[in-house]
Structures are given as structure tokens and as C-alpha cells.
Amino acid sequence: MYRKVDEQAIEFLKEVFAADDVLLDPEMMEKYSHDEVPGLRAEPEAVVRATNAEQVSKLMEFANEQMIPVTPRGAGYGLSGGAVPAHGGIVLSLERMNRILEIDKKNLMVTVEPGVITEKIHQAVEAEGLFYPPDPASLDSCTIGGNVAECAGGPRAVKYGVTKDYVCGLEVVLPSGEIVHTGGKLVKDVTGYDLRGLMVGSEGTLGIVTKIILRLIPLPKVTIDLLVAFNEFQSAADTVSAIIERQILPTALEFMGQDCLRACEAYLKKELPFREAEALLLIKLDGNRKEDVEAMAEVIGEVCLEHEAIDVLMADNRPDQDRLWEARRAIIDALKMRSPVNHMEDVVVPRGRIGEFLAEMKKLEEEYQYPIVCFGHSGDGNVHVNVLKEDRPEDVWLKTVPQISGRIFDIALSLGGQITGEHGVGLTRKNSLEKAVGPVALRLIRDIKHVFDPNNILNPGKILP
Ligand SMILES: Cc1cc2nc3c(=O)[nH]c(=O)nc-3n(C[C@H](O)[C@H](O)[C@H](O)COP(=O)(O)OP(=O)(O)OC[C@H]3O[C@@H](n4cnc5c(N)ncnc54)[C@H](O)[C@@H]3O)c2cc1C
């Protein structure tokens, strides 16, 4: 069905893109053949690195006519195989469109190109006393374009929401090559269907984002972080629901078990606080007045002690706070070091049911006799569930993992949850989409894809089963 990238296509690519932005060397393809999902790979036939929207537009017009698949790519830090060129063809890298175009203090907006590393946006706006809250744990590596495509979340989602809550305007190149602008520096805008909203989280299957306008808010003046240790895994899990029930909204409320802690110690090669604890909660609070934030910290401390916390460590300065968060940010890499082959799910449940969900994961671990390590953004109900292969035989692993995955999804769905909170459907979860959303919603999703991309040339093989 798809055409190969032949001599004529290569000639076209060399006309549109700078010579060093057309990569054809088979050795260069490896970097663009995978994201961060272990073991998932497909080689592209060519890679191009765009520097402006016009190039992207010309590429899409050509690819659409020639029936060559195109897979957009930010930094390749995704966790659902979204940037993997499942059907070969061309990988379109946005890594060189990496300028922060404007910080508009009058409108509290920042305009950026898609290849900017998310952390660079944080640093640039914070230097102006402004705040862009979404903070995926991969923020020092992933791009804002990838964040928009995945509607990335992060620990601060509990209080501040996720990427979609900040995207006000987009420039998008459609699979036809047409360029569309949707939204703008507008706080309100209900003109027609919400195309901007549709683009956010569309995983590079409806259009290529080439410019982004993000809403900013004032930077909170005071932050306090708490690290709380528990002897009982379930007490920590129940504390999460109890904090929410007391109507306190922390900035972040993260959960990790002892298995995560041990893996991080081995990875970071240092001892971490509360190394004997069975589970830890990492809580961030912020506000503008020190006494208000301290009062919140006090109430949370009380709730934790009511739920048999054994100790609470407080950090109110940047170096100590960074120390507390270092382990949390390292968990994914640390688990990879413990078991290079592992399988991560990203389910989300109503936050009041997080304790029940984690208890079910313990039962699943017993039943299958595989380490099932849970951590994540428990304050918003989003749990990363990791099944570790370690030294189990490959054939048994390949047979068992889909079963465990299916059970994890069933448990999340039965609690009123969903199969992915922030990592997306991509390649890895597409076969469970119908179970997750039902046949009617699936039909609508299929129809929407067809309207945008009737030839199915933009990131084919993703989301839809
Ligand atoms: C250690 C680690 C921690 C992580 N923590 C978090 C977390 O806390 N929260 C979270 O949400 N995610 C997290 N992730 C997942 C990942 O970082 C995010 O999904 C991120 O948004 C991916 O950005 P990227 O630039 O790497 O995108 P890529 O992996 O390159 O691409 C992701 C998807 O976006 C599409 N895409 C990329 N750029 C564009 C564009 N300009 N236009 C259209 N489509 C595009 C691609 O086709 C693909 O489908 C983590 C990943 C790792 C490895």
C-alpha cells in the first residue's frame, strides 16, 4: 500500500531540506527507530530534520501524493511507541525547531517552536517570575511538541492540570500539507469546534505541531516538599485518598514503594533517606505566603501520622528539594537497570480509589509471581505499573505479559479508570482501545482520523487497532 522512499523521493527531500538535515545512512537510522519503550523498534527509510513550517508543509504535500508514511518525532522519549516508524517511510524530526520565540508578559503567554526541551521553557519563564506548570519527569529531555502530542502530565498535575490546560494556540501542518492556525493568545475562545483541543493528545496522527502558544501563570513564591515514610504499603496508599478527602490540594503527591527506593539507590549509587521504609509519599506544596504553605504542611503531617506514618522529612530550600526529587525522577531508569526488559502500564483511576487499585496490584504480584512495581502520580490517580522480567525465560515472559497487562487494564476499568493517564495509546496499547472506550467512541475516533488523514500517511499504525 505504501510507497518506498526511492531516488525521486530522496531528490525531493534534498531540494526541501538542508543537506545535513536529510539522513539516509543506515547507521543514523538506529537513533530514530525507537522511543523509550524497551525492545520496540522499526527503522525508517529516511530521516529529515525540519527548521520551519514551510518545509513540513512541502514534505506532507509530497508524502500525501506519493503515499509515503511520515512519523513526527520530538526527542523520542515517549513511552507508547508513538515516534516509532511502524511502517518505515520518513521520520520527521522537529528537534531543530527549538526556539523560544516570545515571552509576552502583557498577555502571560509564551510562544515556542515544538522542538524546545520542556525544561528550557520552565527556566526561561521562571527567570521572568512566570510559571509553566506541566512537568513530565522527562522534562530535561522531552520536547514541548511531544508534550502537546501526548498531552503530557507530571507531578504538578494534581493542582495545576496537564498540557491541554495551558495550550492556547497552535500552528499545525495537516497531512495534506495545508497549514492551519487554531486558537491564539486567548484565554477564552469558543469559535467553532475545538480543533486545538483535538490536536492536544492526538499523538502525531492528525497533524504536525509547528508552533505553540502556552498560557503562563505567576510563579508561586513559596514551596515546601515533604517526604513521608510508612511501614505499611497500604497505609501510604490510603493516606493519598485521606489527603484528598481533607480537601487539601497539594501541588504534587507522588507514591513509591520500597522496591523503587532500592532500585534508585542502586542506580544513583547513594543511600536515600528512609531506606527501610515500606513506602514513601513525596508531597509538594506551594503558595504565595509562607504561613499558608506551612499551615497546609501541618495538616498533611497530621493526616500522615493518623495513617501511621513513621516519619516526615521537610525541605523548604531548592538544594534539599532537588535531593528529594532526584530519586523520583530516576525511577524509570533505575527499574531499567534492575531489569532491562520490563513492561510499564500507565493506568489512571479516580483518585479516591488509589488505595484499592494498589491493593489489587499486590494480589496480582502474588498470583503471577512477577515483581510488579508501582509508582507515580498518586495524587491524580495515575499509577505507573511496572512488570519486571528479570531472569525469567523469554518465552514465558512473552506469554505472561499480555495476560498481566490485560488484568491491570480490567482492574483499572472496573474501578472507573482508564488504560493510560499520560503516556498515550501509540503502538503499545492500541489493541485495548476498544475495550477502554467502547465501539461507538472507537468509531468516532476512526472517523476523525479519516477526515484529517484520508490516505493514512501521518503516523500510521498508531492509536487505532
Ligand atoms: C524517564 C521518563 C519519564 C517520563 N515521565 C513522564 C511524565 O511524568 N509525564 C508524562 O506525561 N510523560 C512522561 N514520559 C513520557 C514522555 O516523556 C512524554 O510522552 C513526552 O511528551 C514525549 O516527548 P518527546 O519529545 O520525547 O516525544 P516523542 O517520543 O518524540 O513523540 C511522542 C509522540 O508525539 C508525536 N510528536 C512529537 N512531536 C510532535 C509534533 N511536533 N507534532 C505532532 N506530533 C508530534 C510523535 O509522533 C509521537 O507520537 C516519561 C518518559 C521517560 C522516558
PDBQT file of the ligand as one rigid body, heavy atoms in Angstrom, charges set to zero:
ROOT
HETATM    1  C1  LIG A 501      12.145   8.707  32.229  1.00  0.00    +0.000 C 
HETATM    2  C2  LIG A 501      10.834   9.157  31.629  1.00  0.00    +0.000 A 
HETATM    3  C3  LIG A 501       9.929   9.851  32.409  1.00  0.00    +0.000 A 
HETATM    4  C4  LIG A 501       8.706  10.259  31.869  1.00  0.00    +0.000 A 
HETATM    5  N1  LIG A 501       7.831  10.960  32.654  1.00  0.00    +0.000 NA
HETATM    6  C5  LIG A 501       6.664  11.396  32.135  1.00  0.00    +0.000 A 
HETATM    7  C6  LIG A 501       5.744  12.139  32.946  1.00  0.00    +0.000 A 
HETATM    8  O1  LIG A 501       5.980  12.409  34.126  1.00  0.00    +0.000 OA
HETATM    9  N2  LIG A 501       4.596  12.549  32.366  1.00  0.00    +0.000 N 
HETATM   10  C7  LIG A 501       4.299  12.274  31.057  1.00  0.00    +0.000 A 
HETATM   11  O2  LIG A 501       3.236  12.682  30.580  1.00  0.00    +0.000 OA
HETATM   12  N3  LIG A 501       5.150  11.568  30.284  1.00  0.00    +0.000 NA
HETATM   13  C8  LIG A 501       6.318  11.137  30.781  1.00  0.00    +0.000 A 
HETATM   14  N4  LIG A 501       7.192  10.419  29.998  1.00  0.00    +0.000 N 
HETATM   15  C9  LIG A 501       6.834  10.152  28.600  1.00  0.00    +0.000 C 
HETATM   16  C10 LIG A 501       7.385  11.183  27.584  1.00  0.00    +0.000 C 
HETATM   17  O3  LIG A 501       8.494  11.865  28.061  1.00  0.00    +0.000 OA
HETATM   18  C11 LIG A 501       6.305  12.158  27.148  1.00  0.00    +0.000 C 
HETATM   19  O4  LIG A 501       5.299  11.443  26.438  1.00  0.00    +0.000 OA
HETATM   20  C12 LIG A 501       6.817  13.288  26.246  1.00  0.00    +0.000 C 
HETATM   21  O5  LIG A 501       5.739  14.132  25.971  1.00  0.00    +0.000 OA
HETATM   22  C13 LIG A 501       7.436  12.794  24.943  1.00  0.00    +0.000 C 
HETATM   23  O6  LIG A 501       8.039  13.889  24.291  1.00  0.00    +0.000 OA
HETATM   24  P1  LIG A 501       9.092  13.639  23.120  1.00  0.00    +0.000 P 
HETATM   25  O7  LIG A 501       9.552  14.939  22.638  1.00  0.00    +0.000 OA
HETATM   26  O8  LIG A 501      10.142  12.704  23.589  1.00  0.00    +0.000 OA
HETATM   27  O9  LIG A 501       8.141  12.945  22.058  1.00  0.00    +0.000 OA
HETATM   28  P2  LIG A 501       8.387  11.669  21.081  1.00  0.00    +0.000 P 
HETATM   29  O10 LIG A 501       8.613  10.441  21.888  1.00  0.00    +0.000 OA
HETATM   30  O11 LIG A 501       9.429  12.046  20.117  1.00  0.00    +0.000 OA
HETATM   31  O12 LIG A 501       6.991  11.605  20.404  1.00  0.00    +0.000 OA
HETATM   32  C14 LIG A 501       5.838  11.291  21.143  1.00  0.00    +0.000 C 
HETATM   33  C15 LIG A 501       4.617  11.373  20.211  1.00  0.00    +0.000 C 
HETATM   34  O13 LIG A 501       4.412  12.710  19.830  1.00  0.00    +0.000 OA
HETATM   35  C16 LIG A 501       4.433  12.829  18.413  1.00  0.00    +0.000 C 
HETATM   36  N5  LIG A 501       5.069  14.124  18.143  1.00  0.00    +0.000 N 
HETATM   37  C17 LIG A 501       6.249  14.572  18.580  1.00  0.00    +0.000 A 
HETATM   38  N6  LIG A 501       6.436  15.842  18.204  1.00  0.00    +0.000 NA
HETATM   39  C18 LIG A 501       5.341  16.204  17.501  1.00  0.00    +0.000 A 
HETATM   40  C19 LIG A 501       4.930  17.391  16.850  1.00  0.00    +0.000 A 
HETATM   41  N7  LIG A 501       5.677  18.486  16.831  1.00  0.00    +0.000 N 
HETATM   42  N8  LIG A 501       3.728  17.397  16.231  1.00  0.00    +0.000 NA
HETATM   43  C20 LIG A 501       2.935  16.305  16.220  1.00  0.00    +0.000 A 
HETATM   44  N9  LIG A 501       3.277  15.164  16.827  1.00  0.00    +0.000 NA
HETATM   45  C21 LIG A 501       4.467  15.115  17.463  1.00  0.00    +0.000 A 
HETATM   46  C22 LIG A 501       5.179  11.622  17.918  1.00  0.00    +0.000 C 
HETATM   47  O14 LIG A 501       4.761  11.255  16.620  1.00  0.00    +0.000 OA
HETATM   48  C23 LIG A 501       4.772  10.579  18.932  1.00  0.00    +0.000 C 
HETATM   49  O15 LIG A 501       3.532  10.019  18.595  1.00  0.00    +0.000 OA
HETATM   50  C24 LIG A 501       8.408   9.975  30.516  1.00  0.00    +0.000 A 
HETATM   51  C25 LIG A 501       9.331   9.280  29.729  1.00  0.00    +0.000 A 
HETATM   52  C26 LIG A 501      10.531   8.867  30.270  1.00  0.00    +0.000 A 
HETATM   53  C27 LIG A 501      11.488   8.128  29.405  1.00  0.00    +0.000 C 
ENDROOT
TORSDOF 0
